[in-house]
Amino acid sequence: MPLICLVRHGQASATAGTYDVLSGLGRAQASAVGQELARRGLRDPHLVAGTLTRQRDTARIAAEAAGFQGPVHEDARWNEYDHIALLGRYVPPRTEGRSVQDLLDHALGEWMKDSCPAEGGSWTEFEEGARVALGELGAALGRGRDAVVFTSAGLVAALCGALLSLSGEGVVALNRVAVNASITTLVVGGSGTTLLTFNEHGHFAGGGRQMLTYR
């Protein structure tokens, strides 16, 4: 049965002029996850990435480290939500003492409850786009081929939540613990797509522990 590996991008540059750039550590994480993907012996992997710079660069670096020869296909349905816009839209005016992660958790929860946002798409549209992209990918693979998708934590959490029928709070909890350059594995079978593993990051164990980050 085909496997689909969802890879979260490497660490982005929170202190750079734009968030959508891999940090130096993020580039090292991308190389490490590429080596891990090579170790798994994936079958003629079909490579897909969102169109965000941090996703595309993670794909390029990981593919080079893994020795994958095929092209990386880009699909904007694997793009992350705009977390800056969500924070601006849903975070209350007084937030003293709350971490950025707490504020993002709150914003995500509010977005999920907002069926008709004044601007931008809804959570339902975001999740549905990811589900359709995943369904099309699984249907296209056939029995003898696997896939690797370079995406973001929100997409991974949304899909895992849908596959496990989780509440919005459960999806937010998954999003919160997603490790940069982690691997979530799905298996495509006759009865549909099933979650096999979530947020694997053993390639950052032992001597690689210093590369483990969440944001």
Disulfide bonds with the S-S distance in Angstrom:
none
